């Protein structure tokens, strides 16, 4: 194994650390989002998208500012967001067939009171990926959601740019409450 491959593997392991779930047999399951993002060909595409290119369009929040904290490469941001969407669109058919436990394992999470900062493609990918996983969880019938009860003490934070759920615990409680409410209205 080359040094580059070893560093890549170490980076993937670190990236995946926030999105894993222990199985009853003690093995670790890496979520689908992390599995795809850590692939070598995906990482090469991420590096390409996250480069500043000569023809890129720069935007500024301050008139006349040069490349500083008040400016950003809008073309690069668009490339990053588009790549994230493409990757997620490839996963959508799989997510729609995953079990509730598999979906929960896919969420990009991090320890409570920790500051996870993702940038570039990863930021778009995991934020939007978590949104898609949550949408899939909400589609599941009440009888499939019972395994969420095992996660009502899970205080891991859910990675999101701006979102209503601060933890896995809160997400599970809200989905269970919504499912109970829907079931009660049907009766």
Protein Blocks (a to p, Z undefined) as FASTA:
>chain_A
ZZklmmmmmmmmmmmmmmccddfkopacddfklmmmmpmklmmmmmmmmpccfklccddf
bghiacdfkbccfklmmmmmmmmmmmmmmmmmmmmmpcfklmmmmpccddehiacddehj
llmmmmmmmmmmmmmmmmpcfklmmmmmmmmmccbdcddfbdcbfbfklmmmmmmmmmmm
mmmmmZZ
